[in-house]
Amino acid sequence: MSSLHRPTWRKAGIFEAVMASTKGLNKDTDLLLGIAERWCPDTNTFLFPWGEATITLEDVMVLLGFSVLGSPYFTPLDSSGEEILRTLEEEWVKIRKGSSAHLVTKLQWMGRFMGTRGELEHAAFLGLWLSYFVLPTRYCHVDQAVLSIAIHLSRGTRIALAPPVLAHLYADLSLLKEHIIGFKTVMLNDKVELSALFKLVQVWTWERFRELRPNNTNPLRQGEPRLALWDEAKPRKTKRHVRMRRKRNVREILANSKMESFEWRPYTKAVRNWNFPKFYPEKAMSVPIGPDLDEEFISFARCIKDVPCPVNQSNLFKEAAWDEYNKPIDGLRLFVPSRSALSYFTSVYCEWWRKGKRAVELAESLGDDDTSKPVPSGSKKSLKRVSKEDE
């Protein structure tokens, strides 16, 4: 499929993403649970002793290859696209009715469309890819909801996949965090069903915490996506009692981490055969944003346009949320720092963080039993522990 459709995938902005999805990652459950314990649903950030950090659109773009530019995932099809969609949906319904599990599995879908050639096979393949590697659901199956997106991509239409992928991950991290808290407090025995791309959480953590990385990273070959560094990388094999010790070590490493040891900009570090994107230049630059600006710079601008700024949380309809995300940025100037530039906190953020820390410390001194759970500094949850006078 790659040899047939590579030019179309490049036009649609999914070539890197498809290539990245061919890389296998060995799940490190201890690491995922350890980092998830530090997730704050109120701020969509991980809370560390020195501050907060989170997975961003930049990480989704660089590590998984999904585009931050393009049309929204709910963009309607034209008449010819609707015709192809009807064909795919009719076959989807037939397969589902004939399945004992009432699901359309990968093998069933491939058996129906593989080798049929043409646009129908291409769209069917991308529907399978989207269902398993981009926007998976609770059960491994071909999802009817992604078929219209697949048709757009098969025609070279760029769809901004990074925002829904990140939103899905944020939601599942919050679900997992709530389950962890509930398990600790009421000893829940039920399972939590997660379907987001948690491999991004794992690789994000490896990229930033050296002490948590596996020992056997891979050399990057020319043209491979950055995710290939971690292809089949494995945590150390240990005996059961040592594995239990390792679980505690993940928590200890995160609890004792220092801001100085956190890799704020891991993608700016030199890696053999890693081609730096243009937004990681050797020298800082300032460029005007306009229709003629290189696409890589526009992608970077889209990633950072709302950071840092106050964000009012609201549950917008998808159309309104897209309009907010896709606000015009033409006419602005984009400052692109040197890849050797050091990261730092602003004085406003530091003051906000210190205020939240004082609130938590005061709550602890008052004997609040709930302070063992990480809370966002300055959030309603942390500040409600103190009196209005203290606030």
Order of alpha helices (4+ residues) and beta strands (2+ residues): alpha-alpha-alpha-beta-beta-beta-alpha-alpha-alpha-alpha-alpha-alpha-alpha-beta-alpha-alpha-beta-alpha-alpha
